[in-house]
């Protein structure tokens, strides 16, 4: 299912979606981690119990903050790219490239925070790049994906008539 097709990036994309609010939150969390851990590392010289922190301890504490910030920034990765032939979904750790023919439906389940691809084999792929929290922007992206899907596979398979 995962296909790292190098020519995909050269193709004309009709939709490129990324989560705006999730990206902002991830950057804020990363900044707070860095500032907090560096500040603790700088100002933590001696504890009330008499423990002395050396320079290597302080650098280690700041390093932990940098690692946590890098982890938070992983949430800026999700994207969805689509054209008339296929869709590529990049989530935090995985990337899937699928032709429209293997997709049954595109939508959002009740209570879900992101878009979903329902596959013909009854599997689902979450699209973290389409966050419900982004409001109208994600609604327009889902509509565009549904149009691309319907054009690729035909209205009988591509449209269920439901607004999920």
N, C-alpha and C positions, 0 to 999 in steps of 0.2 A: 504494500500500500504506500509506503514511503518511497518516493522517487525523487532523486536529486537531479532533475533534468536541467543541465546548464543552459539550454536554449530557452527555457521558460522565462527567464528574466529579460530576454531580448524580445519576446512577443509583446504585442500591444495589449495592455490590460484595460478592460472596461470598468473594473472596480478594484480599488485598493482601499481597504478599510483597516483602521487601527483604533484601539480604544483610547479615547482622549482622557477621560476621568481616571481610569486605572493608571495611565502613564503619569499623570500629575501626582497622584497619591504615591506611586512608587518612588518618584523623585523626591517628594517631601519626606517620606520615611527614610530613604537613603541618606538624605542630608541630615536629618535628626540623628540617625545612627552615628554618622561620622562626627558631628559636632559633640554629641554626648560622650562618646567613648574617648575621643581625643581630649576633651575637657577633663574627664575622670582620670585619664592617663597622666595629664599634666599636673593636676592638683592633688593627686593621691600620693602623698609622700610617706605618711605614717598613719596607721589606724589608731583608734582609741584603745585597742588592746595591746598596743606596743609593737605591732608588726611593721617593719620597715619595707617599703617597696623600692626596689632598685630601678635603674633606668631601663633595664631589659623588661622588667615587669610592666613599666609604664608603656613601653613600645608595644609589648604584647597586648595590652588592653586596647590601645589604639588600633592595632592590627585586627583584633576581633571586630571592632567597629567597622573597619574597612571590608572585612569579609561579609558581615551582615548587610552592609550597604550594597555590596555587589549582588548578594542574594535578592535584595529588594528590587534592584534594577533589572533582574531577569524578567520581571513583570512588564517591562517596556517592550519585550520582544513580540508579543502576539500580533499577527497580521492576517488578513485574508486578501488574496489576489484572485481575480476571476476574469476569464474571457469567454468567448463563445464555445471553446472546446473543453475547457477544464477549470478546476478550482484548486488553489493551493492554500492550505490552512497551516499557519505556523503558530503553535501554542508555546508555552514556556519552554518545554523540553523537546517537543516533537514537531515534525513537519510532514504533512501528508499532501500529496498531489494526486488528484482523482479526476478522471474524465466524468462528464456529466451523466453518462449512461449508467454508472453504478450508483447514482444518487436517486433515491425515491422522492425525497421532499427536503425543502429548506425551510427552517422556521425557528420558533422559540417555544419551548414547552412552558406550561403554566408554572410560575414560580421560579423559572430558570433565570440566571443572571446573564446568560450569553446565548448566542445562536447555536443551533444544532443542524447537522446534516444527517438525515436518516438514509441509510444505505440500503440497497436491494437485499443484502444478506441479513437484514434486521439488526445491524450494528449501528452505532451512532458515533459521530465525531463532533466534539465540542469545538465551537469557534470562539475562542477567547478574544479574538480581534473584533467581535461584534458584541459589545456589552450593552445590556438593556439600560444601564445607568446613563448611557450617552444620549438617550432620548430619541428625538426625531432623526438625528444622524444615523442611528442604527436601524430605525424603521425604514428609512430610504435605502439603506444598504441591503436589507433583507428583501425589499421589494425588487431591487435591481437583480439580486441573486436569483429570485424566483423567475423573473423575466428571462434571464440568461438560461436558466435550467429548462424552462418551458420551450424556449426557442431551440435548444439543443436536443431535447428528447421528445418534444411534442406535447400538446396540452393534455392529452389523455393520461399520460404518466406524470407530467410535470406539475399539474395543478390539481389540488385536491378540493378546491373550493372552500377550504377552511382558512380562517385567519387565526392561526394559533398564537 
